[in-house]
Amino acid sequence: MSDYKQFSVFLESRNNKELEYKTNAALSDYSTFKIGGPADFIVMPYSAEALIATLECAKNSNVRCEVIGNGSNILFADEGFRGAIICTSKMNKVLFSKNECVCDAGVLLSLLSLTALKKSLTGLEWAYGIPGSVGGAIYMNAGAYGGEISTLVKESVYFDPSSGKVKKFSNAEHEFSYRHSVFADKNLVILSAVLVLKGEEDREKIKAVMDDFMFRRRSKQPLEYPSAGSVFKRYPGYYTAQIIDKAGLKGCRVGGAQVSQKHAGFIVNADNATSKDVLKLIDIIKEKIYGLYNINIETEIRYIV
Ligand SMILES: Cc1cc2nc3c(=O)[nH]c(=O)nc-3n(C[C@H](O)[C@H](O)[C@H](O)COP(=O)(O)OP(=O)(O)OC[C@H]3O[C@@H](n4cnc5c(N)ncnc54)[C@H](O)[C@@H]3O)c2cc1C
């Protein structure tokens, strides 16, 4: 049985010193989809040490845990989460040394690419506008416009809750592939990473590329609505958004969830959507695509219940 009292005492003793926490807080505030019921606890540690201490106390108290970054690739359940959602958003230290940077898991990709711009470093332009954290990006090997985090990661430092040890993965050990890393297969928590940027470049050139990518995002993506970005992974040989569009599914709606009129790969929260609306719409899309192309498209977003 969970010992919520022991976990609460731990959180209260560290509150505002090593972490912040909330009880019975709406998960919709922690997801770019703006969907999700209450979590028993939402914990935001300030450091890797505080994150590890929280995970260990949760384990000893038998409290379920899930670690998230910026919640931009997640669908939370309407029922919320029984246990603790641990969010890395307050772990955001970055240290640059020439073209190498050591960054906490919670550092936002957009802020990191702006810092690289200030330092006239090229290599992170593609990440400008992706609303995720470094940890979330490594977990799913985020990428855009020909760039991918896998090409920049030198190593990741992670915590293994089963052994209680902090360890490192070299780039090869991440087993990166399209929108996938080893972290998606194992229960490991990314604490920080070392990224190696490509090198120095004229700042105006870097800025022009970032502005172009942002312009393309704004013109092609439904950024005016809450969403979790592209819902489906690309299927080999197919552009998923294109086949969803060709299937006539643009605008298809279940409750408040809708296939975006602007980008068929996005499901948007058009009007107080529930997670059930989104899941139903995902099923409709998958079935239609299977019927037309005989392929099973896979979701990129993670459902947390
Ligand atoms: C408008 C919009 C545009 C987007 N455009 C792109 C795009 O161009 N390219 C792209 O690749 N993605 C895109 N995304 C999706 C998303 O932003 C990325 O996948 C991002 O990398 C997710 O990071 P996050 O911090 O939000 O992760 P979350 O959504 O918080 O978590 C995603 C997964 O990572 C795990 N995770 C997070 N942090 C850790 C950690 N420290 N340790 C272990 N596991 C962790 C979580 O458990 C979860 O399973 C977009 C999303 C939106 C809303």
The ligand as a MOL file (V3000), in Angstrom:
LIG
                    3D

  0  0  0     0  0            999 V3000
M  V30 BEGIN CTAB
M  V30 COUNTS 53 58 0 0 0
M  V30 BEGIN ATOM
M  V30 1 C 3.4890 22.6290 -31.3150 0
M  V30 2 C 4.4300 21.4570 -31.1750 0
M  V30 3 C 5.4240 21.2700 -32.1180 0
M  V30 4 C 6.2950 20.1770 -32.0020 0
M  V30 5 N 7.2510 20.0230 -32.9450 0
M  V30 6 C 8.1140 18.9710 -32.8410 0
M  V30 7 C 9.1290 18.7760 -33.8130 0
M  V30 8 O 9.3010 19.5520 -34.7470 0
M  V30 9 N 9.9480 17.6950 -33.6700 0
M  V30 10 C 9.8190 16.8120 -32.6360 0
M  V30 11 O 10.6010 15.8660 -32.5530 0
M  V30 12 N 8.8570 16.9810 -31.7060 0
M  V30 13 C 8.0030 18.0310 -31.7700 0
M  V30 14 N 7.0330 18.1920 -30.8330 0
M  V30 15 C 6.8750 17.1940 -29.7590 0
M  V30 16 C 7.6620 17.5220 -28.4670 0
M  V30 17 O 7.8370 18.9060 -28.3000 0
M  V30 18 C 9.0110 16.8390 -28.4540 0
M  V30 19 O 8.8430 15.4500 -28.5420 0
M  V30 20 C 9.8020 17.1390 -27.1830 0
M  V30 21 O 11.1030 16.6140 -27.3380 0
M  V30 22 C 9.1720 16.5130 -25.9290 0
M  V30 23 O 9.8450 17.0410 -24.8090 0
M  V30 24 P 9.0790 17.2750 -23.4160 0
M  V30 25 O 10.0880 17.8030 -22.4600 0
M  V30 26 O 7.8810 18.1160 -23.6080 0
M  V30 27 O 8.6950 15.7970 -23.0530 0
M  V30 28 P 7.3770 15.3070 -22.3060 0
M  V30 29 O 6.2120 15.4770 -23.2090 0
M  V30 30 O 7.3110 15.9200 -20.9720 0
M  V30 31 O 7.7020 13.7620 -22.1620 0
M  V30 32 C 7.7690 12.9490 -23.3110 0
M  V30 33 C 8.3280 11.5820 -22.8920 0
M  V30 34 O 9.6600 11.7650 -22.4330 0
M  V30 35 C 9.7950 11.2480 -21.1130 0
M  V30 36 N 10.7380 12.1210 -20.4010 0
M  V30 37 C 10.7330 13.4720 -20.3430 0
M  V30 38 N 11.7740 13.9050 -19.5960 0
M  V30 39 C 12.4220 12.8000 -19.1570 0
M  V30 40 C 13.5660 12.5850 -18.3410 0
M  V30 41 N 14.2530 13.5940 -17.8040 0
M  V30 42 N 13.9680 11.3020 -18.1100 0
M  V30 43 C 13.2800 10.2510 -18.6400 0
M  V30 44 N 12.1830 10.3860 -19.4200 0
M  V30 45 C 11.7640 11.6610 -19.6750 0
M  V30 46 C 8.3930 11.2850 -20.4980 0
M  V30 47 O 8.2360 10.3080 -19.4970 0
M  V30 48 C 7.5390 10.9750 -21.7180 0
M  V30 49 O 7.4570 9.5920 -21.9210 0
M  V30 50 C 6.1550 19.2730 -30.9190 0
M  V30 51 C 5.1450 19.4840 -29.9720 0
M  V30 52 C 4.2920 20.5670 -30.0950 0
M  V30 53 C 3.2260 20.7910 -29.0540 0
M  V30 END ATOM
M  V30 BEGIN BOND
M  V30 1 1 1 2
M  V30 2 1 2 3
M  V30 3 2 2 52
M  V30 4 2 3 4
M  V30 5 1 4 5
M  V30 6 1 4 50
M  V30 7 2 5 6
M  V30 8 1 6 7
M  V30 9 1 6 13
M  V30 10 2 7 8
M  V30 11 1 7 9
M  V30 12 1 9 10
M  V30 13 2 10 11
M  V30 14 1 10 12
M  V30 15 2 12 13
M  V30 16 1 13 14
M  V30 17 1 14 15
M  V30 18 1 14 50
M  V30 19 1 15 16
M  V30 20 1 16 17
M  V30 21 1 16 18
M  V30 22 1 18 19
M  V30 23 1 18 20
M  V30 24 1 20 21
M  V30 25 1 20 22
M  V30 26 1 22 23
M  V30 27 1 23 24
M  V30 28 2 24 25
M  V30 29 1 24 26
M  V30 30 1 24 27
M  V30 31 1 27 28
M  V30 32 2 28 29
M  V30 33 1 28 30
M  V30 34 1 28 31
M  V30 35 1 31 32
M  V30 36 1 32 33
M  V30 37 1 33 34
M  V30 38 1 33 48
M  V30 39 1 34 35
M  V30 40 1 35 36
M  V30 41 1 35 46
M  V30 42 1 36 37
M  V30 43 1 36 45
M  V30 44 2 37 38
M  V30 45 1 38 39
M  V30 46 1 39 40
M  V30 47 2 39 45
M  V30 48 1 40 41
M  V30 49 2 40 42
M  V30 50 1 42 43
M  V30 51 2 43 44
M  V30 52 1 44 45
M  V30 53 1 46 47
M  V30 54 1 46 48
M  V30 55 1 48 49
M  V30 56 2 50 51
M  V30 57 1 51 52
M  V30 58 1 52 53
M  V30 END BOND
M  V30 END CTAB
M  END
